Amino acid sequence: MPAIVEYPSVVQELVEQFADLFPNAPSRAHFAEYLTGLFIAERKTVSGINREFAVTTDQSCLNRWLTEAPWDVDQLNERRLAWLQQDSTTRYRQDGVIAIDNTLIDHDGKLIDDVGWFWDHAEARYLIAHDYLIVNYVQVSGKRYPLEFRRFRKQDVAGEIFKNHTELCIDLIDWVVAHQIPGDITFDSYFTNAAIMNHVHAQDRAYVGDLKANRIVAVDGRDWKLNEWIASQLGPLARTKITVGGTTQWAFTKTIRIPKVDHPVRIVVLWKEQRSPQPRKILITNRVRWETHRVLKTYRRRWTGTETIHRDGKQHLGMGDCQLRNGEGQTRHMHLVFLAYSVLMRQLRHDRSQEWAHLRLTTIGEACRMLFRETLAKTLAWVVERTKEGLSFDAIRLHLDLP
């Protein structure tokens, strides 16, 4: 939106909440500008955000604020998470779910720190992108928000200690444990390996993962390829009908062993129909006494805890729009996107909406559109006031930098 003359009310509240993390008034002003841009700017790059304001500094000032200014991004993230604990719908709970997944964020430039060529399975092509591992929290209320992330660095980066995806995932698990965040951990088949399963189990945490059908398993003292054991041993009569969250399917569960996994595990095999030839999903957990319903409910939150956050972050809040070459700038951008997402998620589905929302919000996109309308209304009110004061149309247009 061109010609912003006043920050949205939600941004003004955030400046009050986080003001002490920034050393001076210009730094706080850039904080407010950047968040406003993430919410409503058409192009959520540094230059794109800077152009949205009627009165602002040169875009290089906002650039330096992201890449060089003395403020601590870890303190910002800690404050964000502490702030979320003040609301019962976003507060940590024992029955919460901690979902871990990676996402590719593609970029146009090859000179950005840590970008590389990565295969995108969804688009079936290679992308120049960042590869982020993100750990997210899903509350029983249905609200979710990102906790922390790690950015994958290619092995050939000079001077960097290489960590593969398994090691980065374990880093995030250790971060969750160190912060005493309660909840069961869930991940897809890419992270369902012995090292991660053993590490989670050693922390006395429950996990639910997605298991590939070609894994070797030990069942009743014999080693099998999982898909061969399912095909030969689990006919239609072995399957039980189950309904969870309005979805009906057929299931079989059993406690088994997996080579290199140092604890027994329970698998849940799922079919769409009783006589379906191939299973649609195979889940695995270290909680061998859990009922099938609990395994399914825990895993279902993995999708809402990863895919929807990544989608909304990219589509509405500029998660992939930052083109800064500096790695510190990219890290700060990501944490500011996390803050923007958390602010809107905290407001969603509240029975008593904020004044700026006017109604009960249900999606991140809807919340961004309401912020746009609020900001547009403030600009129109400013124009009306300046007209009453006798300011000419040309002077108003010049001030707002309109064509």
C-alpha atoms as one frame of an Amber mdcrd trajectory, in Angstrom:
protein
   0.000   0.000   0.000   1.535   3.380  -0.979   1.645   6.417   1.284   1.486
   4.936   4.779   1.302   7.803   7.249   0.725   5.859  10.482   1.602   2.375
  11.711  -1.234  -0.124  12.229  -2.420  -0.272  15.836  -1.082  -3.803  16.282
   2.397  -2.576  15.304   2.175   0.315  17.738   1.375  -2.172  20.506   4.343
  -4.335  19.494   6.701  -1.368  19.633   5.632  -0.826  23.250   6.105  -4.524
  24.072   9.557  -4.842  22.457  10.911  -1.266  22.681  13.596  -2.039  25.271
  15.263  -4.532  22.898  16.290  -1.697  20.565  18.886   0.923  21.525  17.255
   4.110  20.207  14.231   5.706  18.561  15.447   5.245  14.931  15.962   1.521
  15.575  12.465   1.234  17.016  11.088   3.127  14.018  12.743   0.646  11.626
  11.303  -2.211  13.683   7.824  -0.730  13.232   8.382  -0.048   9.519   9.579
  -3.564   8.789   6.711  -5.249  10.627   4.187  -2.983   8.911   5.725  -3.910
   5.577   5.554  -7.637   6.324   1.846  -7.261   7.077   0.719  -5.120   4.159
   3.475  -4.177   1.667   2.987  -5.333  -1.901   6.692  -6.264  -2.190   8.182
  -7.356   1.122  11.811  -6.593   0.302  13.776  -3.859   2.059  13.298  -1.426
  -0.836   9.679  -2.475  -1.325   8.830  -1.884   2.336  10.673   1.432   2.386
   8.687   2.730  -0.622   5.357   2.154   1.148   5.839   5.056   3.585   5.016
   8.676   2.869   7.864   9.905   5.072  10.892   7.717   5.646  14.664   7.565
   5.463  16.717   6.145   2.605  16.243   2.388   2.136  19.925   1.857   2.993
  19.098   2.788   6.604  16.563  -0.035   6.838  19.087  -2.324   5.162  21.766
  -1.496   7.757  19.239  -1.948  10.568  18.704  -5.529   9.421  22.333  -6.362
   8.756  24.489  -4.275  11.102  22.512  -2.474  13.827  23.193  -3.609  17.438
  20.093  -5.540  18.469  19.913  -9.176  19.538  17.673 -11.428  17.451  17.791
 -14.196  20.095  16.408 -11.792  22.705  13.651 -10.852  20.261  12.715 -14.508
  19.812  12.775 -15.214  23.556  10.540 -12.191  24.198   8.118 -13.324  21.475
   7.775 -16.788  22.989   7.356 -15.404  26.511   4.690 -13.009  25.208   2.780
 -15.926  23.635   2.611 -17.629  27.049   0.384 -14.811  28.311  -2.543 -16.080
  26.214  -4.261 -19.350  27.146  -4.774 -20.282  23.462  -1.058 -20.056  22.618
   0.442 -21.100  25.957   2.556 -24.277  26.147   0.644 -27.349  27.357   1.562
 -30.942  28.081  -0.799 -32.089  25.316   0.784 -29.799  22.737   2.656 -31.076
  19.681   6.125 -30.008  18.547   6.401 -30.451  14.778   9.722 -30.432  12.922
  10.080 -30.125   9.156  12.215 -28.439   6.545  11.117 -26.044   3.822  12.828
 -24.537   0.785  12.700 -20.768   0.315  13.748 -19.920  -3.224  15.663 -16.770
  -4.163  16.568 -14.969  -7.364  20.206 -14.289  -6.490  23.098 -16.741  -6.199
  25.225 -14.447  -3.994  23.038 -14.634  -0.871  24.794 -16.314   2.069  23.960
 -20.045   2.416  21.855 -20.392  -0.752  22.417 -23.401  -2.946  20.800 -25.652
  -5.508  18.168 -27.886  -3.893  15.705 -30.358  -5.368  12.093 -29.309  -4.771
   9.906 -32.425  -4.697   6.694 -30.395  -4.956   7.772 -28.667  -8.187  10.010
 -31.508  -9.422  12.907 -29.172 -10.244  16.053 -27.689  -8.757  15.819 -24.293
  -7.067  18.316 -21.702  -5.858  17.113 -21.594  -2.289  17.685 -21.605   1.419
  16.864 -24.859   3.186  15.362 -24.151   6.614  14.627 -26.670   9.351  11.872
 -25.173  11.499  10.430 -26.440  14.765   6.821 -25.362  15.346   4.402 -25.555
  18.259   0.774 -26.681  17.887  -1.539 -26.031  20.815  -4.663 -28.081  21.536
  -6.660 -24.942  20.676  -5.475 -25.383  17.087  -3.256 -22.317  17.162   0.330
 -22.815  16.055   3.489 -20.794  15.676   7.182 -21.311  14.876   9.633 -21.734
  17.741  13.141 -21.722  16.238  14.982 -22.669  13.057  18.310 -23.818  11.665
  19.545 -22.911   8.184  21.252 -25.724   6.308  24.700 -24.875   4.952  26.294
 -26.848   2.139  29.348 -28.911   3.032  31.649 -26.901   0.759  31.137 -23.571
   2.583  34.603 -22.396   3.607  35.276 -22.083   7.323  31.935 -23.569   8.369
  31.443 -26.719  10.436  29.156 -28.880   8.343  25.984 -30.247   9.938  23.631
 -32.496   8.017  19.849 -32.463   8.413  19.914 -35.098  11.129  22.369 -33.081
  13.234  20.380 -29.879  12.716  17.177 -31.669  13.714  18.863 -32.924  16.888
  20.023 -29.341  17.579  16.401 -28.187  17.441  15.258 -31.028  19.702  17.943
 -30.060  22.226  16.787 -26.435  21.988  13.210 -27.490  22.785  14.349 -29.592
  25.750  16.615 -26.817  27.068  13.680 -24.389  26.950  11.487 -26.938  28.779
   8.765 -26.713  26.150   6.300 -29.550  26.809   4.729 -31.654  24.085   5.124
 -34.693  21.862   7.499 -34.455  18.898   6.416 -35.349  15.380   8.177 -35.407
  12.002   7.860 -36.899   8.527   9.723 -39.867   7.017  12.795 -37.778   6.128
  13.598 -37.383   9.827  12.394 -40.815  10.949  15.845 -42.326  11.315  17.548
 -44.205  14.137  19.710 -41.285  15.296  16.763 -38.928  15.750  14.430 -41.549
  17.232  17.077 -42.634  19.740  17.840 -39.035  20.674  14.193 -38.135  21.297
  13.649 -41.316  23.312  16.747 -40.580  25.428  15.167 -37.220  26.356  12.109
 -39.092  27.665   9.973 -37.479  24.992   7.281 -39.132  22.901   7.557 -39.019
  19.133   5.347 -39.958  16.192   6.972 -40.255  12.779   6.108 -41.337   9.267
   7.862 -44.572   8.325   8.930 -45.502   4.799   7.625 -48.839   3.539  11.069
 -50.136   2.516  12.538 -50.103   6.039  13.872 -53.316   7.570  11.911 -54.339
  10.671  12.100 -57.229  13.129   8.729 -58.859  13.755   8.344 -61.936  15.973
  12.065 -62.666  15.769  12.387 -62.384  11.998  13.711 -59.561   9.802  11.455
 -58.313   7.025  11.209 -55.494   4.536   8.246 -53.647   5.960   6.263 -53.572
   2.707   6.787 -57.314   2.189   5.647 -58.110   5.728   2.531 -55.955   5.278
   1.672 -57.573   1.945   2.091 -61.136   3.211   0.766 -60.859   6.767  -1.803
 -58.071   6.947  -4.779 -59.046   4.850  -8.249 -57.453   5.080  -9.229 -59.483
   8.164  -6.290 -58.044  10.156  -7.510 -54.470   9.691  -9.742 -52.550  12.082
 -12.041 -49.692  11.152 -11.174 -46.422  12.871 -12.509 -42.862  12.680 -10.468
 -39.864  13.834 -11.367 -36.242  13.153 -14.202 -37.243  10.827 -11.936 -39.400
   8.646 -12.611 -43.142   8.520  -9.893 -45.583   7.525  -8.604 -49.054   8.379
  -5.700 -49.709  10.704  -3.384 -52.345  12.153  -0.974 -51.782  15.029   1.834
 -53.850  16.530   4.973 -53.448  18.639   8.122 -54.309  16.673  11.868 -53.675
  16.572  13.935 -51.719  14.026  17.693 -52.253  13.534  19.831 -49.556  15.235
  16.815 -48.228  17.143  17.579 -48.968  20.790  13.975 -49.204  22.023  10.826
 -51.066  20.947   8.423 -49.120  18.740   4.771 -49.367  17.827   3.737 -49.053
  14.185   0.298 -48.101  12.916  -0.426 -49.160   9.338  -3.300 -47.309   7.650
  -5.361 -48.172   4.568  -8.042 -46.102   2.862 -10.354 -49.128   2.500 -10.428
 -52.538   4.132  -9.318 -54.243   0.907  -6.913 -51.569  -0.342  -3.818 -53.294
  -1.782  -1.326 -50.717  -0.458  -1.282 -48.793   2.817  -1.722 -45.035   2.598
   0.519 -44.291   5.596   2.708 -46.059   8.177   3.252 -44.299  11.490   5.720
 -45.130  14.227   5.995 -44.108  17.885   8.156 -44.928  20.874   5.064 -44.973
  23.102   4.181 -48.643  22.688   1.176 -48.381  25.011  -0.515 -45.574  23.101
  -3.812 -46.377  21.419  -4.129 -45.887  17.669  -6.383 -42.846  18.159  -3.690
 -40.984  20.068  -0.996 -41.785  17.516  -3.201 -40.497  14.693  -4.253 -37.322
  16.535  -0.641 -36.483  17.333   0.519 -36.970  13.755  -2.406 -35.028  12.264
  -1.126 -31.920  14.022   2.195 -32.235  12.171   0.549 -30.942   9.001  -1.059
 -27.928  10.682   2.170 -27.341  12.576   4.389 -27.246   9.498   2.652 -26.944
   6.136   0.186 -24.203   7.077   2.832 -22.109   8.857   5.243 -22.370   5.942
   2.490 -21.653   3.395   1.082 -18.615   5.222   4.566 -17.284   5.950   5.467
 -17.391   2.262   2.138 -16.226   0.817   1.214 -13.448   3.237   4.225 -12.385
   5.326   7.182 -12.382   2.954   9.085 -15.329   4.409  10.873 -15.864   1.102
  10.999 -12.269  -0.151  14.144 -11.015   1.568  16.948 -10.587  -0.972  19.684
  -9.396   1.404  23.022 -11.085   0.707  24.028 -10.928   4.364  23.330 -14.061
   6.410  22.644 -12.067   9.592  20.070 -10.028   7.706  18.371 -13.203   6.479
  18.277 -14.566  10.044  16.780 -11.363  11.429  14.232 -11.276   8.607  13.104
 -14.803   9.441  12.640 -13.998  13.126  10.661 -10.860  12.267   8.408 -13.010
  10.058   7.993 -15.362  13.040   6.943 -12.388  15.176   4.491 -11.122  12.554
   2.973 -14.599  12.230   2.693 -15.014  16.005   0.938 -11.665  16.436  -1.747
 -12.573  13.923  -2.088 -16.173  15.129  -2.677 -14.973  18.692  -5.580 -12.856
  17.431  -7.246 -15.545  15.271 -10.572 -16.953  16.460 -10.709 -14.739  19.548
 -14.282 -14.243  20.709 -13.428 -10.613  21.415 -11.608  -9.227  18.409  -9.261
  -6.276  18.589 -10.625  -2.896  17.523  -8.569  -2.963  14.328 -10.030  -6.332
  13.277 -13.740  -5.394  13.518 -14.681  -9.079  13.305 -13.599 -12.551  14.399
 -10.600 -13.436  12.219 -10.053 -17.012  11.049  -7.029 -16.940   8.696  -3.664
 -15.197   8.433  -4.595 -13.803   5.017  -7.808 -12.329   6.407  -5.866 -10.682
   9.238  -3.406  -9.099   6.770  -6.296  -7.728   4.704  -7.869  -6.171   7.806
  -4.556  -4.490   8.665  -4.376  -3.141   5.124  -7.865  -1.651   5.444  -7.035
  -0.115   8.808  -3.886   1.503   7.408  -5.691   2.737   4.313  -8.374   4.300
   6.513  -5.683   6.136   8.483  -4.202   7.533   5.266  -7.636   8.679   4.049
  -8.329  10.321   7.424  -4.977  12.127   7.159  -5.898  13.406   3.688  -9.278
  14.685   4.924  -7.634  16.514   7.825  -5.003  18.109   5.588  -7.753  19.229
   3.172  -9.648  20.878   6.018  -6.435  22.685   6.948  -6.325  24.146   3.434
  -3.520  22.028   1.986  -3.789  21.777  -1.809  -4.275  18.511  -3.669  -0.861
  18.837  -5.312   0.806  19.365  -1.926  -0.943  16.293  -0.487   0.030  14.216
  -3.505   3.632  15.369  -3.198   3.761  14.535   0.502   2.360  11.050  -0.118
   4.699  10.568  -3.116   1.804   9.619  -5.361   2.027   9.827  -9.188
